[in-house]
Amino acid sequence: MGSTKKPAGITVESVKLADLQPFPGNPYKVTENDELRAMAESIRDHGVITPLVVRPIGSGYEVVSGHRRMAAAAMAGVETVPAFVREMSDTAAIIALVDSNMHRENILPSEKAFAYKMKLDAIKKQGQRNDLSGDTTCGRPVHKSRDEIAGPESGRQVQRYVRLTELNPQLLQMVDDGRIALAPAVELSYLEPQAQAVMLEAMQLEDRTPNLSQAQRMRQLLADCKLDRDVIFEIMEEEKPNQKEQVKLKADSIRKYFPKGYTTQQMEQVIMKLLADWQLKRDKAARNQDAR
């Protein structure tokens, strides 16, 4: 009978959860949601099927891949998990961390943004050529030639995600929630922090978000050194056809009715489904009434 040869420097061990620590600056969020609870239930029944990937750090281990499995295992109440133990440099660990999670569905824009930036910084330390950051002159980016750092996405797309790390945290949360699309968010990322703060204030007061055209205009005005508070408010006060006669619900007021970790997009989908069901019931009741 043949045997499977393990790669040099890698062992599979049973590791205590108490000896594990998360990777510093892990860009992927671990949220206690239905998916994580389902994973915990599976671990209670079957154990951890896919080993984590860890590297020795001090007297314990640092998780490179498997943060959600680690959290689910803790939720399930298990004390040990299987793990590939591998000696890895900081750079190799960062690249492995980023690449091992990019296959997941429903990765938030902010997660991609900070993951790509983390990988880019690691590659820069290796001295590899890259161009995903750029110098700016009065707000105007000056780009270098681009190289791809992720398989399925182009260097241009990676650059767009990395730009999101320059956004005000509240604006970035709006991108994650689906309130601001990627294209205008990228344009807004070129605004200076003070201009972004004013932008956020204007959005909250006017209860609207900028479209791509407005974001591009603000970026151009910044490049021309003509963007100030009054101009930002003037642009945000413009009425757009898609923002007329809208019914708005504050996320904070309805979040208690949804599982923890639901995005505003997910909440909207549930609400629309409930409204569709309600409409069907009303139509059925009306038909029954007419038949009497």
Contacts in CASP RR format, 6 or more apart in sequence:
PFRMAT RR
TARGET T0000
AUTHOR 0000-0000-0000
METHOD contacts of the structure
MODEL  1
MGSTKKPAGITVESVKLADLQPFPGNPYKVTENDELRAMAESIRDHGVIT
PLVVRPIGSGYEVVSGHRRMAAAAMAGVETVPAFVREMSDTAAIIALVDS
NMHRENILPSEKAFAYKMKLDAIKKQGQRNDLSGDTTCGRPVHKSRDEIA
GPESGRQVQRYVRLTELNPQLLQMVDDGRIALAPAVELSYLEPQAQAVML
EAMQLEDRTPNLSQAQRMRQLLADCKLDRDVIFEIMEEEKPNQKEQVKLK
ADSIRKYFPKGYTTQQMEQVIMKLLADWQLKRDKAARNQDAR
6 12 0 8 1.000
9 86 0 8 1.000
9 87 0 8 1.000
10 84 0 8 1.000
10 85 0 8 1.000
10 86 0 8 1.000
11 84 0 8 1.000
11 85 0 8 1.000
12 51 0 8 1.000
12 82 0 8 1.000
12 83 0 8 1.000
12 84 0 8 1.000
12 85 0 8 1.000
13 82 0 8 1.000
13 83 0 8 1.000
13 85 0 8 1.000
14 80 0 8 1.000
14 81 0 8 1.000
14 82 0 8 1.000
14 83 0 8 1.000
15 52 0 8 1.000
15 54 0 8 1.000
15 61 0 8 1.000
15 80 0 8 1.000
15 81 0 8 1.000
15 82 0 8 1.000
15 83 0 8 1.000
15 85 0 8 1.000
16 79 0 8 1.000
16 80 0 8 1.000
17 70 0 8 1.000
17 73 0 8 1.000
17 74 0 8 1.000
17 78 0 8 1.000
17 79 0 8 1.000
17 80 0 8 1.000
17 81 0 8 1.000
18 79 0 8 1.000
19 59 0 8 1.000
19 60 0 8 1.000
19 61 0 8 1.000
20 52 0 8 1.000
20 54 0 8 1.000
20 60 0 8 1.000
20 61 0 8 1.000
20 62 0 8 1.000
20 63 0 8 1.000
20 70 0 8 1.000
20 81 0 8 1.000
21 57 0 8 1.000
21 60 0 8 1.000
21 61 0 8 1.000
21 62 0 8 1.000
21 63 0 8 1.000
22 62 0 8 1.000
22 63 0 8 1.000
22 67 0 8 1.000
22 70 0 8 1.000
23 62 0 8 1.000
23 63 0 8 1.000
23 64 0 8 1.000
23 67 0 8 1.000
23 93 0 8 1.000
23 97 0 8 1.000
24 62 0 8 1.000
25 114 0 8 1.000
25 118 0 8 1.000
26 67 0 8 1.000
26 97 0 8 1.000
27 98 0 8 1.000
27 110 0 8 1.000
27 111 0 8 1.000
27 113 0 8 1.000
27 114 0 8 1.000
27 115 0 8 1.000
27 117 0 8 1.000
27 118 0 8 1.000
28 67 0 8 1.000
28 101 0 8 1.000
28 107 0 8 1.000
28 111 0 8 1.000
28 115 0 8 1.000
29 108 0 8 1.000
29 111 0 8 1.000
30 36 0 8 1.000
30 67 0 8 1.000
30 68 0 8 1.000
30 71 0 8 1.000
31 260 0 8 1.000
31 261 0 8 1.000
32 71 0 8 1.000
32 75 0 8 1.000
32 260 0 8 1.000
32 261 0 8 1.000
33 259 0 8 1.000
33 260 0 8 1.000
33 261 0 8 1.000
33 262 0 8 1.000
34 259 0 8 1.000
36 68 0 8 1.000
36 71 0 8 1.000
36 72 0 8 1.000
36 75 0 8 1.000
37 75 0 8 1.000
39 68 0 8 1.000
39 69 0 8 1.000
39 72 0 8 1.000
40 72 0 8 1.000
40 73 0 8 1.000
40 75 0 8 1.000
40 76 0 8 1.000
41 76 0 8 1.000
42 72 0 8 1.000
43 69 0 8 1.000
43 72 0 8 1.000
43 73 0 8 1.000
43 76 0 8 1.000
43 78 0 8 1.000
44 76 0 8 1.000
44 77 0 8 1.000
44 78 0 8 1.000
47 76 0 8 1.000
47 78 0 8 1.000
48 69 0 8 1.000
48 73 0 8 1.000
48 78 0 8 1.000
48 81 0 8 1.000
48 82 0 8 1.000
50 69 0 8 1.000
51 81 0 8 1.000
51 82 0 8 1.000
51 83 0 8 1.000
51 84 0 8 1.000
52 63 0 8 1.000
52 64 0 8 1.000
52 65 0 8 1.000
52 66 0 8 1.000
52 69 0 8 1.000
52 70 0 8 1.000
52 81 0 8 1.000
52 82 0 8 1.000
52 83 0 8 1.000
52 84 0 8 1.000
53 63 0 8 1.000
53 64 0 8 1.000
53 65 0 8 1.000
53 66 0 8 1.000
53 83 0 8 1.000
53 84 0 8 1.000
53 86 0 8 1.000
53 96 0 8 1.000
53 100 0 8 1.000
54 61 0 8 1.000
54 62 0 8 1.000
54 63 0 8 1.000
54 64 0 8 1.000
54 83 0 8 1.000
54 84 0 8 1.000
54 85 0 8 1.000
54 86 0 8 1.000
55 61 0 8 1.000
55 62 0 8 1.000
55 64 0 8 1.000
55 85 0 8 1.000
55 86 0 8 1.000
55 87 0 8 1.000
55 88 0 8 1.000
55 93 0 8 1.000
56 62 0 8 1.000
56 85 0 8 1.000
56 87 0 8 1.000
61 83 0 8 1.000
61 85 0 8 1.000
62 93 0 8 1.000
63 70 0 8 1.000
64 86 0 8 1.000
64 88 0 8 1.000
64 93 0 8 1.000
64 96 0 8 1.000
64 97 0 8 1.000
64 100 0 8 1.000
65 96 0 8 1.000
65 97 0 8 1.000
65 100 0 8 1.000
65 101 0 8 1.000
66 100 0 8 1.000
69 81 0 8 1.000
70 81 0 8 1.000
73 81 0 8 1.000
88 96 0 8 1.000
90 122 0 8 1.000
91 122 0 8 1.000
91 123 0 8 1.000
91 125 0 8 1.000
91 126 0 8 1.000
94 118 0 8 1.000
94 119 0 8 1.000
94 121 0 8 1.000
94 122 0 8 1.000
95 119 0 8 1.000
95 122 0 8 1.000
95 123 0 8 1.000
97 115 0 8 1.000
97 118 0 8 1.000
98 115 0 8 1.000
98 116 0 8 1.000
98 118 0 8 1.000
98 119 0 8 1.000
98 150 0 8 1.000
99 119 0 8 1.000
99 150 0 8 1.000
101 107 0 8 1.000
101 111 0 8 1.000
101 115 0 8 1.000
102 112 0 8 1.000
102 115 0 8 1.000
102 150 0 8 1.000
102 152 0 8 1.000
108 176 0 8 1.000
109 161 0 8 1.000
109 164 0 8 1.000
109 172 0 8 1.000
109 175 0 8 1.000
109 176 0 8 1.000
109 182 0 8 1.000
109 185 0 8 1.000
110 164 0 8 1.000
110 172 0 8 1.000
110 173 0 8 1.000
110 175 0 8 1.000
110 176 0 8 1.000
112 161 0 8 1.000
112 164 0 8 1.000
113 161 0 8 1.000
113 162 0 8 1.000
113 163 0 8 1.000
113 164 0 8 1.000
113 165 0 8 1.000
113 172 0 8 1.000
114 165 0 8 1.000
116 132 0 8 1.000
116 149 0 8 1.000
116 150 0 8 1.000
116 158 0 8 1.000
116 161 0 8 1.000
116 162 0 8 1.000
117 162 0 8 1.000
117 165 0 8 1.000
119 149 0 8 1.000
119 150 0 8 1.000
120 130 0 8 1.000
120 132 0 8 1.000
120 133 0 8 1.000
120 149 0 8 1.000
120 158 0 8 1.000
120 162 0 8 1.000
123 130 0 8 1.000
123 149 0 8 1.000
124 130 0 8 1.000
128 147 0 8 1.000
129 147 0 8 1.000
130 144 0 8 1.000
130 147 0 8 1.000
130 149 0 8 1.000
131 143 0 8 1.000
131 144 0 8 1.000
131 145 0 8 1.000
131 146 0 8 1.000
131 147 0 8 1.000
131 159 0 8 1.000
132 146 0 8 1.000
132 149 0 8 1.000
132 155 0 8 1.000
132 158 0 8 1.000
132 159 0 8 1.000
132 162 0 8 1.000
133 162 0 8 1.000
134 141 0 8 1.000
134 142 0 8 1.000
134 143 0 8 1.000
134 144 0 8 1.000
135 141 0 8 1.000
135 142 0 8 1.000
136 142 0 8 1.000
136 190 0 8 1.000
137 223 0 8 1.000
138 222 0 8 1.000
138 223 0 8 1.000
138 224 0 8 1.000
138 225 0 8 1.000
139 190 0 8 1.000
139 192 0 8 1.000
139 219 0 8 1.000
139 222 0 8 1.000
139 223 0 8 1.000
140 223 0 8 1.000
141 190 0 8 1.000
143 159 0 8 1.000
146 154 0 8 1.000
146 155 0 8 1.000
146 156 0 8 1.000
146 159 0 8 1.000
147 155 0 8 1.000
148 154 0 8 1.000
148 155 0 8 1.000
148 158 0 8 1.000
149 155 0 8 1.000
149 158 0 8 1.000
150 158 0 8 1.000
153 161 0 8 1.000
160 182 0 8 1.000
160 186 0 8 1.000
163 186 0 8 1.000
163 189 0 8 1.000
163 190 0 8 1.000
164 172 0 8 1.000
164 175 0 8 1.000
164 182 0 8 1.000
164 185 0 8 1.000
164 186 0 8 1.000
164 189 0 8 1.000
165 189 0 8 1.000
166 189 0 8 1.000
166 190 0 8 1.000
167 175 0 8 1.000
167 185 0 8 1.000
167 188 0 8 1.000
167 189 0 8 1.000
167 196 0 8 1.000
168 193 0 8 1.000
168 196 0 8 1.000
168 197 0 8 1.000
168 199 0 8 1.000
168 200 0 8 1.000
170 200 0 8 1.000
171 180 0 8 1.000
171 185 0 8 1.000
171 188 0 8 1.000
171 196 0 8 1.000
171 199 0 8 1.000
171 200 0 8 1.000
172 185 0 8 1.000
174 180 0 8 1.000
174 209 0 8 1.000
175 181 0 8 1.000
175 182 0 8 1.000
175 185 0 8 1.000
176 263 0 8 1.000
177 251 0 8 1.000
177 263 0 8 1.000
177 264 0 8 1.000
177 265 0 8 1.000
178 263 0 8 1.000
178 264 0 8 1.000
178 265 0 8 1.000
179 209 0 8 1.000
179 264 0 8 1.000
180 188 0 8 1.000
180 209 0 8 1.000
180 210 0 8 1.000
181 212 0 8 1.000
183 212 0 8 1.000
183 215 0 8 1.000
184 209 0 8 1.000
184 210 0 8 1.000
184 211 0 8 1.000
184 212 0 8 1.000
184 214 0 8 1.000
184 215 0 8 1.000
184 216 0 8 1.000
185 215 0 8 1.000
187 212 0 8 1.000
187 215 0 8 1.000
187 216 0 8 1.000
187 218 0 8 1.000
187 219 0 8 1.000
188 196 0 8 1.000
188 199 0 8 1.000
188 210 0 8 1.000
188 215 0 8 1.000
188 218 0 8 1.000
188 219 0 8 1.000
190 219 0 8 1.000
190 222 0 8 1.000
191 199 0 8 1.000
191 218 0 8 1.000
191 219 0 8 1.000
191 222 0 8 1.000
191 227 0 8 1.000
192 222 0 8 1.000
195 218 0 8 1.000
195 222 0 8 1.000
195 227 0 8 1.000
195 232 0 8 1.000
198 229 0 8 1.000
198 232 0 8 1.000
198 233 0 8 1.000
199 210 0 8 1.000
199 218 0 8 1.000
199 232 0 8 1.000
199 236 0 8 1.000
202 232 0 8 1.000
202 233 0 8 1.000
202 236 0 8 1.000
202 237 0 8 1.000
203 209 0 8 1.000
203 210 0 8 1.000
203 236 0 8 1.000
206 236 0 8 1.000
206 237 0 8 1.000
207 248 0 8 1.000
208 236 0 8 1.000
208 240 0 8 1.000
208 243 0 8 1.000
210 218 0 8 1.000
210 235 0 8 1.000
210 236 0 8 1.000
211 240 0 8 1.000
211 242 0 8 1.000
214 235 0 8 1.000
214 236 0 8 1.000
214 238 0 8 1.000
217 235 0 8 1.000
218 227 0 8 1.000
218 231 0 8 1.000
218 232 0 8 1.000
218 235 0 8 1.000
221 227 0 8 1.000
221 231 0 8 1.000
249 271 0 8 1.000
251 264 0 8 1.000
251 267 0 8 1.000
254 267 0 8 1.000
254 271 0 8 1.000
255 262 0 8 1.000
255 267 0 8 1.000
258 266 0 8 1.000
258 267 0 8 1.000
258 270 0 8 1.000
262 270 0 8 1.000
END
